[in-house]
Amino acid sequence: MRMRSGVFAFSCLLVEALGVALFLRGFFPVPVRTLPRREARGNPPAEPAPSGTGMVSNWTKIPPPVFKKVVIVLIDALRDDFVFGSKGKQFMPYTTQVVEKGTSYSFIAEAKPPTVTMPRIKALMTGSIPGFIDVIVNLNTPALLDDNLIWQAKTAGKRIIFYGDDTWVKLFPKHFVEYDGTTSFFVSDFTEVDDNVTRHLDRVLKREDWDLLILHYLGLDHIGHIMGPNSPLVGPKLREMDNVLKKIHISLLSKEQSSLPNLLVVCGDHGMSETGSHGGSSEGEVHTPLLFISSAFEKRSGPLTQPELVQQTDLASTLAVSLGLPISRNSVGKLILPVVGGKTMREQLRFVHLNGFQLSRLLQENTPAYEKDPGYERFKIAEKSHSNWIKLYLEGNNSEILLNLGKKVLKQYLEALKTLSSSLSKQVAQYDMYSMMVGSVIIMEVLLLLLLSIPKALSSQAVFEVPLSPPLFSLLFYLMCLVLCAVHVIICTSAKSLCYFCSMSWLMAVGVMMLISALMCIILSAIMRIFESSRLPVKNPIVSSFSWSEVDVLILAGTIGHVVSLGASSFIEEEHQTWYFLTTTLCLVLGQELCRNNFLLNECDPQHRTTMKQNFDAVKKASDCKNIDISAAGNSKLSKNTSSAEFIKGSDKWISLASPWIILICCRLLRSLNQTGVQWAHRPDFGHWLTSSEHKSILSLLAAVSLLAIFFLVQRRCSLVSKIAMALGLLGVYSYRAAIGNVIFPWQHDSKDISKGITEARFVYVFILGIVFTGTKDLLKSQFISTDPSVKSTGLWEVYSGLVLLAALLFRPHNLPVLVFCLLIQTMMTKYIWRPLTFDAAQTTIMHYWFGQAFFYFQLWLVHISQLTKHFPEVYCVFIIATCSSYAVRIEGNSNGIATVDVSAGFVGLESYVEIPAIFFTVFATYAGPLLWAIHLLYYLSSEVKSNRTRGNGMKLKHKKFHLNIRKHIRTYITVRWTEHWELWSLLL
């Protein structure tokens, strides 16, 4: 069956999408869930029935509240060392005094990734563990529908007031009797976002018409995003938070009555990394302080010990018990016993029994073999011991035996709660291995089929002969179907946990098995045809012979090796090392190729060399007239080498030989500028040294020199109007950075007058739009009006120049050298490597791709995408779709961690949040390196076609063939790369 390349590639992508969907469905486990919220309320379990006859416990209701009023102060991005470390002692003296000598209990709460605000709020209020998929699942339903503490409190008639991050208002609509939400999109706002919360305190604390007060402060998180955890602004913000806690604590103490005490809870939703970001799983991101402050607790005595580590999900169960509410049905948290440790032994046993009953029921509804779970067995043992204790208690036994037995039962319950909570938490990370394996088999089969089709793609016809009919009617196909169906039955009948692929209808499952069998038979048939064709005699050995150069071998091995490396998580975490190695090796191979062309071709055929020299001189003359950098495209290896050897003379020869080494030096300097990855991201680098306040003058000089270099590297192919616009735009970039305080002018002694730089940024946007409009006009003119190929090349370069100016505006000042080296390497590669060596379109495309990926990792961003995901989950969805469609599943700045996206770039020149520009600027700033290399590739290929058209009528056939070859190579390369990206998606996740 004959199929054109486009139809074949589209069919492969459809099948690949099916495999990826199955893999992702198995990779993202179904969250631990129970009944819907509307069915969650029911009669609580009674105490365990006492052993013996004629004795019945009379406690069948939920225990009364332990505290009258509860105030929750959530400080966004509050790390544990901000309270328990040296900064806490220095900037939070009142809180430190309460922790060390007051009536309080201190803990370190561990948050599970993703450490972003919305999933963390869900974890705090529901006790469940949201995964990465939760954000996407809830895209169209921002309101939290699961059973949660806020809904239970509202249903019980408690009055709740909220001030702060309006994520709460979106998650819990119509739950608060009074609220004032503040947006968190402007990360440069350190004061107003917190003042809008604090201004309500004096009025609310005097009132008695509320039971639960929730305050969510964002200023510390914003400071971390912009300046990092070691910023001088962190201290004053912690002192401000200390004053807020002091005011609340004193007010609660003054309002207490003899009946019930009040409770103040201080916590963070997540921490921050050493760069001020969050979203990952580093210790600074997952460890947050958790303080319970109340007069009901005993004062501390003795030396201060290290706070105990608890889970963030434990807060939901503890607050539910403290407020006399049912524990959320989906909670996997366990009760923090010291908070209710002042109650009687019977009440404490009642609390832990309710928690254990809730966890065991959740385990029953999510695990088929729940009776064999160690946590469930321990709970039943503790429940039996509890019934014996109740028997003694109802008999009026008040001896030491009753107290000791109660402590023993309490310890048994706590061990059972710990085991049950651990078992349920592990289910969130339990993969559906069968579905993942089926998806992986489909993905690998399609990938192998595409690899086998590459020789056809590189042929002149680009038509594929798919051996479809013989495999479908072969005995092997039916045998494979029967074997796979038998394996499916065995796995599905013996599985101990739920499996998505087993839950599918038998018709769909059999269809997938037939697809796998058909793909395998097609692959085997294609391999047999390759072996048969290799045995045929060669009619013309001279024409059919094909020699692989070192560059060809490196490109093939590097591409395959990169895909294989993504099968290991360590290679994913440090993927930048792979690209650094590939680009460095490529430079060395190019250096060897240049040396061979300049020094080892003196014995070539003089007549052939003279012919090729005349051919190349014609191209050089045409290119010089048009002032562009192009190369001649020869078909044979000998013609390529001889023409390049004749061309490179004098100074150009030595510059060409030095180009790979200069590029290597540039790449090494860029690696020292920013640390990336996971293992070494915390290490100091030159970028951190530049961004420190004492080196602002050096950073200003570097930024000015970089902007001048950008102008000289870009302007040489621009029109006069674009040159002027580029110069004014780059001046506006420096003015914008000076306005926001990143750099200073020479006549400035300090940067006290700091603004948001909106006017300066919009000044630059005007010139960006003008340059891009000029280029777009030339592109449209080349398509519909002019036949001059130079118009298209000029238009592409104008668009490229406008995007370079946009990147200069969005890049942080210390990253401007990255943009300079990008332009410098592109210029040197074009003029001194690609032109003399005359690589074909496919080779040049892959080289552009490699350098684009390397420059992706050369960037460094300090802030986090969580600012986009806090309030508008659809922004997160658009961002994921945009990034996944072009570069697999990278949703990060310069690493494979979610915590390195520069969200502040999305708000350059904006007074308020505007969705489309914010998304565009953030995506462009994140992927500026690969995008600029991709656009430069389009310009280079267009220049190649243009140069071929200037050779004359005698070369028209060759020009047409070269143009078709470019299109063919690009089409084939895109097909292969998209297949690799689908493979990347599955392996990386």
N, C-alpha and C positions, 0 to 999 in steps of 0.2 A: 504494500500500500504506500503510494507516494504522498508525501505531505510537504508543504512549503515550510520554510524555517519558522515563519511567524506563527502558523497554525500549530506546528509541533511544540514550539516554546510555550504557547498559550495553554495547550493541553497539559504539558508538564507542570506548569505553574498551578493549574487547577488541582491536579492530583497532589502536588506538593502542599497546597493549602489544606487539603483534607488531612494529610499526615501531620502537619503542624497543628491543626485544630485538635486532633486526637491527643497529640503530645501535650499540648497546653492544658487540655481538660484533665489529663492525668497528673500534670505537674502542679496545678492549682487545686488543692484538695477542697472538698466541700466543708465549709465551716461547721463547727459543732453547734447544732441548733436543736431546739425543742419546740414546744407549742408556740403558735403566734401570740403576740402580745395580748390580744383581746381574750385569749383563753388562758392566760398565764395566772390570773388570780384564781385562787381556790382555797379550800380549807387547808390550813397547815397541818402537818402530821402531829399526832399526840405523842407524849412521852412514851418510851418503850414500856410495854405492859409488864408490871412486876411479876416475877415468878411466883407460883403458888395460886391458890384459889381464893376467891372472895375479896381480892384486893384490886382496885382500879385507880389509876392516876386521874386526878381532876384537872390537870393542866393540858388543855387542848387548843389554846389560842396562842397567838404570837405574843411574846413578852412585851411589856410596856417599854416606852422609850427610855434610854439611858441618859440622854441630854435633852434639854428644852430647846435651845437654839444652836444651830450649827452654821459656822461661817467657813467657807472654802475659799482660800486665796491661792489661785493658781498663777504662778509667775512663769511665763513662757521662757523656755530654754534655761531654766535654773539648774545649774550643775550642782552636784553634791558638794564639791569643794568650795563653792561660793558660800556655803553655810557652815560646813564642818572644817574648812581649811583656813589658811591664813587670811584670805580675803574676808571670810565671815567674821573673824575676830577683829579685823581692822575696820570694816565698813558696816557691819551689822552687829553692833555691840549689844543692843537690847535682846535680839534674838539669840545671840550666843550666851548671854546670861541666863535666859530662860532654858536653853538647852542644857547648860552645865549645872545650874543650881535651882531651876524652877520646877514647876509641876508640869512636866511634859514627858513625852516618849518620842524618841528620835529613831528613824529608820532610813535606810537607803532603798528606794523603790527602783526595781529594775524594769525598764520598758522593753518590749519586744519590737524589732523592726517591722514595718517602717516607722522610724522615729519622726513622724510628721504630725501636725497638730490634730487633724480630724480623726485619724485612727486612734490617736492617744486619748482623745476625749471619749470616744466610744468605749475604749478599754476601761477608762476610769469609771464611767457611769453604768456600763453593762457587765463588767467583769469578764468579758470575752476577749479573745485575742484576734483583732482584725489582721488580715493578711494584705498583701499587695493587691490582690484581686478585689478587695472590698471597695476600693475607691471606684473601680469601674462598674461593679455590680450596682452600686447606689447612684449611678450617674443621673438617672431620671427620677430618683426618689431621694432628694437630699434629706428629707425628714427621716429620723431614726425610728424604724418600725419595730425593732426588737424590744423585748422586755428590758427595762432599765430603771435606774434609781429615780430619775426625775419623774417618769411616768407613774411609778409606784407612789411617790410622795404626793403628786398632784391628785391621784385617785384617792389617797387617804385623807385628802382635804387640807394638806399642808400648803402654806403660802410661800412661794419661791420668788425671790428677786434676783435679777442678774444684771451685771454691768461688765462690759469688756468685749472681747473678740466676738464678733457677731456670728461666728461658726456655731455657737451654742443656740442662737436664735433660729438658725436654719435647721439644725438637728432636732431641736425641741420646740417647734412652733406651737403657740397657744398654751404653753406650759407655765409661763411666768406671769405673775400678777403685775409685775413692773420690770422693765428692762430698757437698756440703752446700749445698743451694739456699736462697736467701733471697728472700722475696716483696718486691715493690716497690710494693704498692698504697698503703701509707701514705706519702704524699709528705712528711708532716711529720716523718718519722723520718730524722734526719741522721746519727746516730751508730751506733745498734745495727746497722743494715743493713750497715755497713762493719766494725764490730767483729766480727761473725760470720764475716767473711772473714779478717781479720787474725789472729784467735786461733789459726788453724791453721798460720800461717807457720813459727813457730819449730820446730814438730815436723816439718813436711814438709821443710823445707830441710835438716834433718840426715839425712834418709833418702836412700837411693840406689835405691829400688825404683820409680822413675818416670822417664819420658822426656819427657813433656809436661805442664806445669802451667799451668792457665788460671785467672785471677782476674778477676772482674767486680765492680767497685765501683760502688755506686749513689748514695752520699751526695751527690756533687756535683750529680747530676741532680735530686735532690729539692730541694736548696737553690735551684737555678735555677727550678724550677717554682713554689716558694713566694715567694722573695724576689727573683729575677732575678740576672743575672750580675754586677751591681755591689753585691751584698749584702755586708755586713761578715763574713758567715759563709763566703764563698768563700775568703778568704785562709787561715784556719785549716784548712779542708778541703784546700786545695792543699798546705799544709805537711805535713799528715798523709800525703797521697799521696807527697810527696817522701821522707819518712822510710821509707815502705814500699818504695819503689824503691831507696833506699840500702841497706836491709837485704837485699833480694833480690840486688842487684848484688854486694855484698861477699861474700855467701854463695856465689854462683856462682863468683866469682873464687877463693875459698879452696878450692873443691871441684874445680877444673880439674886435669886430668892432662895429660901431654905428648901424648896421642893426639889428642883432639878438644876444641876449646873449647866453651863454652856460649854461648847467645844469650838476651838479654832483649829482648822486644818490648813497647813501650809505645804504646798507641793509644786512640782513642775510637771509639765506634760512630757518633756524630753529635755535632754541636755544640749550641749554643743561640742563640736570637735575642736581641735587645736586651731583650726582656721575659722571657727565661728559658724560653721554650717551644721546641719543635722539631716538625718534621714537614714544613716547607716547604722552599724552595730558596734562602733568603737566604744570604749569604756566611758568616755566623756559624754557620748550621745545617749547612752542607755541608763546611766546612773543619775537619779535625781533625788533630792532630799524629800522626806515625808515626815512632817512634824504634827503631833497631836498635843495641843496645849489646852489644859482645863484644870480648874481648881479641884476636880474630883480625883486627880492623880496625886500621889505622894511626892513630896519634894525629893530631889535627888540628893544622895549622900555618898561620899567617897569619890574616888577618881573617875573621870569620864572615860568610858569604854568606847570602842569602835561600834558605831551603829549597826544593828542587825540588818541583813539583806532580806528584803521581802519582794514580792512581785507587785507590780503596779495594779494588776487585776484584783489584788486583795482588798483594795480600798472600797470597792463596790459592796462586797459582803460586810465589811466592817461598818460602813456608814448605814447600811440597811438595818443591821442589828441595833446600832446606836440610836436610830430614829424610830425604832419599833415598826419596821416595814418588812415585807417578805423579801427574801433574797432573790435577785433576778434569776429567772429560770435558765438563762444561757451563761451564767457566770461560772468561770472555772477557778475563781479565786477562793482563798481560804481565810477564815476569820483571823485578824490580828488580836490575839487574846489579851495582851496587856491593856488594850483600850477599855475592855469590859472586865478587867481583872478585879475591880473593886466590888463587884456584885457577889452575891452568895454563891456557894458551890452549886446549888441546884440550878440557879439561873445560868451560870457558866456552862454547865452540862447541857442545859436546854439550848443555849446558843450554838454550841458546837454540834449538837445532834441535828438541829435544823439545817446547818451548813452541810453536814455529812449526808443527810437525806436528800438535799437538793443536788449535790454532786453525784450521788449514786444513781439518782433517777436520770440525770443527764447522761451518765455513762450507759445506762440500760437502753436509752433511746438512740444511741449512736454506735454502740458496739454489740455485735451479735453474741459474742462469747463473753459477756460482761461478768458472768459468775466466776470465771477463772481469773479475773483481774485481781492482783494483790491488794489494791486499795479497797475494792469491794469486800473482799474477805476480811480485811482488818476492820472495816466499818461494821460488819456483822458481829465480829467478836466484841468490839467496843459497845455495840448496842446491847448485846447480851449481858455484859458486865454492868452496863448502865441500868438495866432492869433489876439486877441484884441490888444495886445501890438504892434504887427507888424503894425496893421492898424494905430494906433496913430503915430508910428514911421515914416511910409511912408507918413503920412500927414504933417510931419515936426513939430510935437508937441515936444518941448524941455522943457516943464514945469516940475515942481516938481511931477506932477501927473504921468508922464511917468517914472520917476525914481522910485517912490514908487510902481507903478504897476509892474515894472521890478523886483524889489526885491521880491514882492509877488509871481510872477510867478517863480522866481528862487527857492524860498522856496518850492513851490508846486512841482517843478521838483525833488528837492533833497529828499523830502518825498516819492515821487513815486519811485525814484531810490532805496532808502533804502528798501522799501517794496518789489519791484520786485526782487532785489538781494536776499533778505531773502527768498522769496518764491521759487526761483530757487535753492538756496543753500540747502533748506530743501529736495528737491527732490532727492538729492544724498543719503540722509539717510532715504528715504521713502521705507519701505519694502513691498514686494509683499506678503501680509499676506495669501492670498488664497493658493499660491504655497507652502508657508512654512507650512501651516496646513496640506495640503495633504501629503507632505513629512514626517511630524511628525507622522501622523496617520500610515503610512506604517512602519516607524521605530519602533513605539511602539508596533505594532502588531507582528513584527518579534521578538522583544525583549521578549514579553510575550510568544510567541511560544517557544523560546529557554528556558525560565525559566520553562515552563511546561515539557520540554524534559530533564531537568537535572536528575530526578530520573532514566530515562532510560539510561542516559549517565553513571551513577554510577553503573549500573547493570553489570553483568558479560558478557552479550552478546553485548552491545553497538549497538543494532539494534533498529531502531525507526519504530513504526507502525503509519504511517501518515494517519489519516482518510480523504482521499481525495475524494473518490467516493461518499459517502452519501451526503456531503455538496454541491457538484456541481450539484446534481440532486434534491436538496431540494427546497421547495417553498420559504424558507427564503432567499436563495441565489438570486433568481430572484427578490424578493421584494426589497432586499437591493440594487441591481443594478438599479432598476427603481427609487428608492428614491434618490440615489446618483446622477444619471443622471439628475433628476429634480432639485436637489439643484445646480448642475453644471450650468444648463441653467439659473436659476434665478440669480446666482452670476455673471455670465459672461454678462448677458444682463443689469444688473443694476450697474455694476462697473463703477466708475467715473474715475479711472486711469487704465493704462495699466497693464495687468496681463499675465504672461508667460503661465500659465497653460491654460488660456482661449484662447491664441493664437495658441495652439496646434491643430492638426487635430482632428476631431471628433472621428475617428477610434482609435487614440492613447488615447484620453481622456476616451473613453468607456472601452478600455483595462485596464487602470489604475483603473477605478471604479470596473471592474470585479475582478481585483486582490485584491483590498481592501475587497470586499465582500467575496471572497473565503477564504482569510486569517481569516476573522472574523468567518466564519462558521467553519473552521478547528479548531480554538481556542475553540469555543463553544462545538464542538464535542469532543475535547480532554478533556475539563473540565468535560463533562458528563461521559466519560469513567473513569476518576479518581474517581468520586463519585460512580459509579457503582462498581468499584473494591474495594472501601473502605467498601461497604456493604457486600461483600462476607465473609464467615467464614474463620478464620485463621486456617490452618491445623497444623502448628507447631509454637506455640507462642514463644517458646524459641529461635528458630532460627530467626524468623522474627522480633523479638523485636529489636528496635534500640533506643539507648539513646543518646541524644545530650549533649555534654559537653559544658562548658562555652566557650571554644576556638571555637567550631563549631558555636555557636550562635553569638559570636563576629565577626567571619570571614564573616558569611552570612549577618549580620546586617550592618557591616562596609562597605562591598562591595556595597550593595544596597543603603545604606545611602549616600555613596560618589557620586553615579550616580544621586540620587535625588537632592543632594546639588548643582549640576552643573546647575540646572534650575534657579538659582539666580545669578545675576552678582556679587553681593558682595561676595558670596562664591567662585566664580571663581577668583576674585581679591585676595582673601586671602585663596586660596586653601591649602597653606602650613599649615594653622591652622588645617585643617581636617586631614592631614596626621600626624601631631604632636600629635593630640588627639588620633588617631587610634593606633599609635605605643606605646604611653604611656599607653593606656588602655590594649593593648596586653601584655605589660610587667607586668602589675599588675595581669592580668589573669594568665599568665605563673607562676608568683610568687605564686599565690594561688594553682595552679596545683602542683607545686613542694612541697609546704607545705603539701598538701593532700597526696602525694606519700611518704613523709618521716615520717609523724607523725600520719596519720589516717588509716594506713593499717596493724596494728599489729594483727587484728583479722581475717586476711585472712586465707584460708585453708592452713595448713602447708604443706600438701602433694603436693598440686598444686604449692605452692610457691617454694618447693624444686625442682620440675620438671622444672619450669621456670628458676630457678637459674642455674641449670645445662646447660640448653639451652643457657642462656646469657653468662655463663662462657666460653662456647665453642666459641661463637662469639667473646668475649673479647680476648681470647687467640689468635685466628686467626688474629684479628685486630692488636694486639700488635706485632705480628711477622712482619706484613707489615708496621707498624708505621703509621697508619692512624686512623682517628677519625670516627667511624661509630656507628650505634645503631642497636639493634635487632628489628625485625618487628614482633610483635604479632598481632593476629587477634582479640582477645577479649579484652575488657576493663580491666578485672580482671588480665589477664596475663601481660598486659602492666604495670599495677600499681605494681603488686607484683615483677616483674623482676626489675623494676627501684628501688623499695624500697630495695631489696637485694643488688643491685649493688652499690648504693651510700653509702659509708662508710667513716668514718673518716673525713679528711680534704676535700676530694672531696664533701662530703655531704654539708658542710657549704659553700664551694665555689659555689656549685650549687644553694643553697638557696640565696646567695648574688648576683648571676649573674643578675637577673632582675633589682635589685636596682642599680648595677653598670652601667648597660645599660641605666637606667633612668638618672643617673648623667651625663653620656657621652652625651646623647641627649640634656640635659639641657645646658651643656657647649657649644655645637654646636649652639644652638639657640641664645646664647649670642654672639657668634662670628660674625654672620652676620644678619643684618636686611633684611627682604624681604617683598614681597607683595606690596601693593599700599599705604595703610594708614600709615605705619610706616617705609617705606624704607628710609626716610630722617633722621630718628633718629640716633644719634651716637651709635656705637657699638664697641666691642673690636677689630674687624677687622680694622676699621678706625683708632683706636688708634695705632695699630701695624704698619700700613702703613705710619704713619706720619714720617717725616724725623728725628725728634729728638729721635725716638724710634727704629732706625735701628739696633742698637746693640742687643736689646731685640728680634727683629724679626729674626736676624741672629741666635741667640741662639735657639729660638724656631724652626726654620727651620732645624738646625743641629740635635737637639734632635728628631724631627719628622722623619727625614730621617733614623736615627739610629733605631728608633722604627719600621719603615716600614721594614727594613732589618731583624730584629729579628722576626717579625711576619710572614714574607714570606719565609725565607730561610730554615725553619725546614723541609719542604717537598721537597726541590729542590735538584738536584744533585750537586756534588762538583763544576763542571764547571759552572753551573747556579748560585751557590752561589757567586763565584768569579766575574762573570759578573754582578750580581746584586749589589755587593759591589762597583765595579768600576763605574757602571752606576749611582748609587746614589751619589757617589763622583762627578761625572760629572754634575749631576743636580745642586748641590750646586755651582760648579764652573761656570755653566751657569748663575745662578742668581747673582753671584758675578760679572760676566763680564758685565752684563747689569745694574748693580748698585742697584739691589733690596736688596742684603745682602752684608756683608763684611766678610773677613777673620779676624782671631784674630790679625794678624800682620799688618792689614791695619788700618790707622787712618782716611781715607776718601775714597771716591769712585770717584776720579776725572777721572781715566782712564776707561771710559765707552765705551763699544762697543756693537755690535749687538749679540755677543755670538754665532756666526754661527759655529765656530770650536768646541766649547764645546758642543753645542746641537747635532751636527752630531756625536761627540764622543759617546754620550749617545744613539743615534739611532742605532749605530753599535751593542751595547750590547742588545738593545731591539730586534732587528732582530735576533740576535743569540739565545736569550732565546726563542722567539716565534718559531724559526725554530726548535729548539730542541724539543719543545712540539709538534709541528706539525708532526715531524718525528715519535715520539712515538704514536701519534694518528693513523697515517697511518699504522704503524707497528701492532697496535692492531686490525686493520680492516682486514689486508691481510696476516700477517705473524704469529704473536704471538697469542696464545689463553689465555695467562695470563691476567686476568682482571686488575691486578695492573698496567700494561703498559698504559692502557687507562687513569686511574686515574692520573698517573704521568704526562702523556702528557697534560691533562687538567689543572693540577696545574702549569705546566711550562708556558703554554699559559697565564694563569691567572697572573702569576708573571710578565711576559713581559708587559702585559697591565697595571699592577700596576706601573711598572717603567715608562711607557709612561704617565700615569696620574700624577705621581710625577713631571715629566718634564714640563707638560703643566699647572699644577696647579700653581697659584700664591703662593708665600711663606707663606702668612698668612692663606692659605687654606690647607696647608699640614696636620694640625691636623685633618681636615675632613677625609683625607685618612687614617690616623692612627686609628681614632676611628672606621672607617668602617671596617678595618681589625680586630681590637680588638673585636668589637661586633660580627663579623662573627665567630671568634674563640671561643668566649664564648658561643654563641648560639649553635654551633656545638657540643662542648664537654660537656657542662653542662646543656643544655636544650633539644635540639633535640634528643640527644642520650639517656638520661634517660627516657624521656617521649615518645619516639618512635612514633612521628607523621607520618602519611602517606604522600604520595607524594603530594597530593593535598593541604593539610594543610601547608606543608613546602613551597610549591611553592607560595602560597598566602602570607605567612610571608615574603619571599624574596621580593616579589613584593612591599609589604607595606614599608619595610625598604628601598628598592631602591628608591621609590618615596620620602620618607622623606629625604634621602641623596641628592636627586635632588635639594631640596629646601635649604639644608644646605650650598650649594655652593653660592658664591657671585661673580658676574662678573661686571666689571665696564665699559665695552665698548660695542659697538653696531654693529649689523649686517648691518647697512646701508653702512659700508665700502665695504661690498660684493655686495650690490645692486646698488651702484652708477654707476658702469660701465658695469657690467656683469649680466644682469637680469637672465640669465640662472643659475647662481650660486644660486640665490634666489630660483629658482624653484627646483633645486636639493636639497637644504637645506630643503625646505618645504616638499618635497616628503619623504626625509629620516626621518625627525622628525615626520611627520604625520603618517607614516607607523608603527612606533613603539610606540609613546606616544601621540596619538591623534593629537592635533594641537598646541602643545607647540613649539614655535620658540624663546625660550628665555633661559637665563642662569639659574637663580634660582627663577623665578617668572613667572606669566602669562602676563607679559608685554614685548613688543618687544625690549625694550631698555636695556636689561641686558645680551646680548650675548657677550662673550669674543672673539672677532675676532682676537685679537693679538695672541691667541693660535694657530691660523691657519698659522702663519708665523714664528714659532719657527724653527730656523735652515735653513731658506730659504733666499736666496739673492734676489730673484725676485718672482713675483707672478706665482705660478704653481697651476693650478686649482684643480686637483684631491687631492694632499696632503693638500692644504689649506682647502678644504671642509671636508676631513676626520678628520683632527686635530680639526677643529672647532666643528664638530658634536660630536666627541669623548669627547672633553673637556666639552662640554655642558651636555652630558648625561653620564659622567663617573660613577656617582653613580649608576644609574639603571643598566648600562652595567656590572659593576663589580659584583653587586648582582646577575644578571642573569647568569653570567659565574660561579660564586660560586655555584649557584643552580645546574648547570650541573655537576660540580665536586662532589657535595654532593650526588646527585642521583646516579652517577656512583659508588661512594664509597659504597652506600647502596647495590647496586646490587652485587658488588664485595664481600662484607661481607657475603651476603646470600649464595654465591657460596662456601664459605669456611666451611660450616657447615657439609658437608658429604653427602653420598648417601641417607641417610634416610630422608633427608629434600628436595630432589630435586623437588618434586611436589610443595611444598610450595614456593620454590625459583622461580620456573617458574610462579606460580600464582602471587607472589609478583612483579616479573619483568613485567608481563602483566598488573598488577594493576597500576604500575608506568606509563607505557605507556598510559594506558586508562585515568588516572587522568590528565596527562599532555595534552593529546589530548582534553579532555573535557574542561579543564581549559583554554587552548588556544582559544577554540571556544567561551567560555563565555567572556573571556577578549576582544577578537576582537570585539564581539558584543557590549561590553561596550564602546570600543574605537570609534566605529561608532556612538554610542549614544553620547559619549563625544564630537565628532566632531560637531554634529548638535547643541547640547546644548551650547557648549562653544562659538561657533561662533554667 
